[in-house]
Structure formats: C-alpha cells, structure tokens
C-alpha cells in the first residue's frame, strides 16, 4: 500500500482478509496494516437503548468528543469518537470494553 496514503483514503478492498481466527488478533493484523500509530483513530459505534448506553460508552472514553447522529426513527444512535491512540493494542482494548455494553455494535 502507498505509504503516503492517508487513513481517510483507505478503501475497504485495501484491508487484507487476515490469517488469524481470533477476532481480536485478526483486527490487530488489519489495524497494523492500514493505520499509522501513533495517530488519531475514528471509533464508530451504533447504540440502541437510550441515554444510559451512551453514558456507559462515555465512561470508557470520558475525555473525548462524541459526534452523535440519531436515526430517523430515533431507535439507534450512531457515535463517532476520534482519539489519539499509540498502537493497535490500545484500539482493541477500547473495543473490548465497549463490547460489554448491551445493545452496542462496533464498526
């Protein structure tokens, strides 16, 4: 992949399939192949269940800006959080914590 390519220019087809069956090990392979660390990582989540769930996510990322977009029906909230991360392991740690929130989808 072109070393000068910015993260925003990455196409889905640029991400390798990965060789590991462990979801987090596979994610780590993919992150290390397409992201530059340290750097700003865009976390994306979809939540159902109201404000309580957003507060649970804020407890994991307390000092970070949340960009929230409610669905037309109000059933879902899409949340983007930009956070400077030092390496893929830090990204995975956030996803593991967020994965404990009932009704969350991580993208």
N, C-alpha and C positions, 0 to 999 in steps of 0.2 A: 504494500500500500504506500502511496505517496506520503513521505514524512511531513510535507508541508500542508497536508490536508487538515483543516480544522474539524473539530468534533461535529460541528453543525453540518458539515459537508459529507458525513458518513452515510452511505446508503445501506439499507438492510442487507443487500447482497454482499456487502463488504465484510460482514460478520461471519467468521468461519463457523462451521457446524459444531466444532468441539469434539473431543475424543473421550471425555470422561462421562460416566453415567451419573455421578454425584452432581446434583443440580448446582450446588454452590461452587464446586471445583470447575464445572463447565462454565459457569458465569465468570469465574475468575479468569479463565483462559480467554474468554471473549472480551472482557474488560481490558485485560492487558494487551490485547491485540488491536483494539480500536481507540482506547482512551489514552490521554497523556497525563501522567501523575508526576508531581502534584499538579492539581488543576481543579477547575470548577466542574462538578458533576451535577447533572439535572436528574433529580429523583422525580419519578412520576407515579402517582397513586390514584386509585379510584376508590372512593369510600361510599358505603351505604350505612345508614343507621344514625345519621344526625350529628349534632354538635359534639356529643360525647366521644364519638370516634375521632373527630378532628382534634379534640383535646388530648386524646391518647397519643396521636401522632405528634402533636406539639410537645408532648413530654419527652419524646425521643429526639426531637430536633428543636430544642427550646429557643435557641438564639438565631434562628434562621427565618427568612422571609417566606411566607406561604403565598402562592398565587392560586386562588381558588376560582373554580368555574362550575357552577351548578348546571345540571342537565335541565332541559326544557321542562321536564315534569317535576324536577326537584328531588327525584328519587336518589340520584347519585351526585357526588361532588368530585370533580377532578382536581387534584392538587399537584402543583409543581413546586419543588424546593431546590434552589441552587445552593450548593455547599462546596466549599473547597475541601478536597479530600487528598490525602497524602499517597494513598495506594489503593489497590483493588480490595484488599482485606478490610479496609475501613468502610468501603461501599457495601460490601457483603454483610458486615456487622450491622449496619443500619437496616438493610433489607431483612435480616434475620429478626431483629427486634420488631420491625413493623409487621412482619408476618404473623406475629402473635395477636394482632388486633383482629377481632372478629369482623368480617364484612369488608376487609381491605383486599384490593387487587393491586399488585405491584407490576409496573410496566418497565 
